[in-house]
């Protein structure tokens, strides 16, 4: 065993051990205090090892990885690894190095304990080890992991034979979600702990803190004794007692930073720290006078702030038994306790503004946040009496903890994006009117690296890695907060650390520039001087003779003698109020707009993107959901994406557009065909009339121009992108992390579209509609389908449309749909009077000719063009290849077809996007000679697994996309041979969730989103109007994603609609419907199809799978289009409504009511009216008391909103009064009120319109009010 330690020589081998995410080798039991040991762990080594590794193993370097997953809701409070290896090891947790073996030839004899808590995350984790056998001789590794959660339970895993091993290092091997190649083998088990030659070892007595940086020197605390400073005379106010967000029978998800009040994520709408008593201490010293300003008496309170005159304390308070926080005020000396706000909304985190109004965070925005479906919070203002409540921000996640700064407001923004693509918090700042929003402390990410071969991107820590909280603003403009670095200032955009080794629980400013802090354990009050870097203890909770609180306060988990949220009581100078830049009349309009200007999109940090391909910017709106799909603290719903339009870049890379104000907007830099190249990863907002500007796409925030600099785009009127007519809509989700450069967003944009037409002719008809907005939206949506049959219609629109927006859209859609004939028409439009239209025309001409020469555009020789493009297929630049292939797909002839076939056959390892473009081009050119090649590509990649790397970023997706694109091309070619091949291949597909997981999806969500491979196959069969899928119908039904963990629609999405059409043409539709009826009747059957319609897709435990009846109701709602079944479906609605309250009851009622609304049976209106009018309101069913993520006690989904939607679809005039009552009654959930308001826009009359006008005047909830205003607009002028 006395072997030489040190650097390996060239002959040393590399070994990687990997275990995929699993739930075995774990214990799940009540935690105990005994030290961690190797009991249950086994010594392991390379699975391919010959002989006995304990006798003679070759010199090797070993890499280990195991993914593991915590139970839903389990939050780790400690985590440690006990590890040793004969001879050396390096430990990684979630890709970050946490420790390594110590030097010395006998280091293996002294196992080490490593603290891993700080790098654990709530969901999926991975442990990875690089192990080294220095010279030939015995080799082995043994590991034990123990994690303790807040509920006291313990989670353990150990080395055993189910770990995988490899002698070859692969990219991303130590990252979470790594997908192994075929070279990974199961570990060889040498024996349990105690086996020779290692026997029993002396365990480490101390835990190494891990390699998170050198430990900071300890802070030396001073102790205040004189109390002569003026700050002590003024006194303080604080919250006494600490109520954790767990451990008291509440459903919450919060991930704090370093144990402080700051957070990476906070789901419940609540103050960040809560307790039971609001207490003042005057003067601020141990013998000061203690006054209980408010005893919650079993309720909860938090987030105190003090008025400028120092006479009033504002705070958040939910009295016992009440379901919502509201703003309260109390005099500093005690007495005059008064409630400021009311209503079925959470109002919290108050602060006084310079003009005397109060700003606070509130759920009055009315929507569900896109990540975990909690109620979103934005900032609102009101007067001192709680009247004239107005929104200030319109964020669809959460804006909290507003603080007045020298230049406006600073607050904590939950910057979630597209479900779980990004989950983090920033310190955000705006002016007092909400304009000029910018991040002042955030992650400051640099460029994302792009793995072009597989279309994946590098891991950029998108999930709960960056957070902030407890910001303190000073009159000189300085802002200090807590983030993942500790205590930081806003002098750096990522936070400049002010001190090492000291993190308070929370903090607030003192008049002299120091900070008043609570200690991390909430037992002491401190003062921190950022200049001197010293911390002084003022007093401890034990120093104070606190009065006895109400017995109602002493609930489970409550720490009565804690204190936090301390604020200084001194009067302070009131900043000068600043006039608003927002027109108050415009602010109340539903069609308000603002402006976006970018100086140069190509000025980006993401240099690995295909920047040469970027030609335009598409802007889409995130329309938030108000309906929860499932009763759980984790429901990943995303938003409804609404494409507002696309603007071509000017020659200098700039653009200038008019966009909807106070809506969440995101941008995509797209190529000439409208395919994304670079995606924005934050929602941005523009206030009414505001001009927002930037210098580039993902450029550093500090480089944003202060005023619009002269550029080509600014010299023309802005292009209006406001989603006119019937814009393209889609599920704006991303169940993985990231999405800046990979294929995630495009997958959802097509496979999860909401309003793709059933037939292309529908868009042609739309382009001829008398309504100019409908024509515009039809023209825009044509480009999504890339259908060459649209070329003539688009050419006509380009020449004849009066609106520059329509002509611009026609040119861009021609770029995606045009052919050789289109070039002549586009050339005529080079003289269009509008510069933005000319820019779009140039993009289209370049894409359709492969040339930037106007001479070529005006007199194209397509034989010459074709030869030039084919030569580019040999270019060393993949972007040149891709663009040449793209152009050949529009204008190529027989020579081009042959050249592309050869390229596909000879370049299987080409970059994924290049290969997909080549395959699609064969389809667009309808190359029948390519059918055999395409069939082989589809079949060879059907079940093939991709290479290693984090699957959520796309590293396992290449074979799936190749197979899917081959199926797409076969559908475009449309031969009988192609049809048969797709039908045959469908039978060989794995479960759809396997493909969803591998194309970048979280394991929890793989049953809730469509497989791109299944989609492309069904799309191809639908395009060919195939009638041959009869034997595959059961498998098609099984591939329908579940709605239980995604945004819940009243309509069908594109995958569902295409599946229904393929089933209908197969001749099996009635069989599927009857199978659904059998399951809904509760009957049993030996028919396979009956089992298939009731089989739930994958669902994680906290989500719960569908019951067979609920799944059958879902399938029925997708496939049934015939009114002849309405009577029976209505009978099922009555049956399930009369049943016991349950999740199955709600799901069945929702889907069955949705079906009645969609199939248009007028006789069903009475059922829907009865549901809306006579089912109890969601408030009547019951409310939970805060703090809680789940406000309503009832089962989800609520089905009364579906009844309101259905009445609107049926245009049932006699439903007007019932719908008006539903909008007005705030006991209804926001989802009910919102759908009722929308329905009234379909069926209302002039009387109804006036009633809506009256309702809108002071309606307290933003999203429903917006729907009311839209319905007023639809119902016309009085």
Secondary structure, DSSP 8 states (H G I E B T S, - for coil): -----S---TT-EEEEEEEEEES-S-EEEE---S----TT-EEEE-TT--S-TTT-B--EEEEEEEEEE--TT--EEEEEEEEEEESEEEEEETTEEEEE--SSTTGGGB-EEEE-GGG--SSEEEEEEEEEE-SSB--EEEEEEEEEETTSEEEEEE--TTSEEESS--TTTTSTTB---TT-EE-EEEEETT-TTT---B--SSEE--SSSS------EEE-----SHHHHH-EEEEEEEE-SSSSS----EEESTTSS-EEEE-SSS-SSEESEEEEEESSSTTSEEEEEEE-TTSEEEEEEE-TTSSEEEEEEE-TT-SS-EEEEEETTS---EE---SSS-EEEEEE-TTS-EEEEEGGG--B-TTT--B-BEEEEE-TTS-S-EES---SSEEEEEEE-SSSEEEEEE--BTTTTBB-EEEEEE-TTS-S-EEEES-------EETTTTEE-----BS---EEEEEE-TTS-EEEEETTEEEETTSTT-EE--SS---SEEEE-TTS-EEEE-TTSSEEEEEETTTTEEEEEEEGGGS------GGG--TTEEEEEEEEEEE------------SS-HHHHT-TT-EEEEEES-TT--S-TTS-GGG--EEEEEEEEE----SSSSS-----EEEEEEEEEE--TTS-EEEEEETTS-EEEEEE-TTS-EEEE--S-B---TT-EEEESSTT--GGG--SS----TGGGS--EE-S--SS--EEEE--SSS--SSSSHHHHHHHHTBSS--SSTHHHHHHTT-SSHHHHHHHHHHHHHHT-GGGHHHHHHHHHH-SSHHHHHHHHHHHHHH--HHHHHHHHHGGG-SSHHHHHHHHHHHHHHHS---HHHHHT--HHHHHHHHHHHTT-S-HHHHHHHHHHHHHH--HHHHHHHHHHHHH-TTS-HHHHHHHHHHHHHTT-GGGHHHHHHHHHHTSS----SSBGGGTTT-HHHHHHHHHHHHHHHH--HHHHHHHHHHHHT---HHHHHHHTT--GGGTTSS--HHHHHHHHHHHHTT----GGGHHHHHHTS--STTS---SS--HHHHHHHHHHHHTT-HHHHHHHHHHHHTT-----HHHHHHT------TTT----HHHHHHHHHHHH---GGGHHHHHHHHHHHHTS-S-HHHHHHHHHHHHHHHHHT-GGGHHHHHHHHHHS--HHHH-B--SS-S--B-S-SS-SHHHHHHHHHHHT-GGGHHHHHHHHH-TTS-HHHHHHHHHHHHHH--HHHHHHHHHHHHT-S-HHHHHHHHHHHHHT---
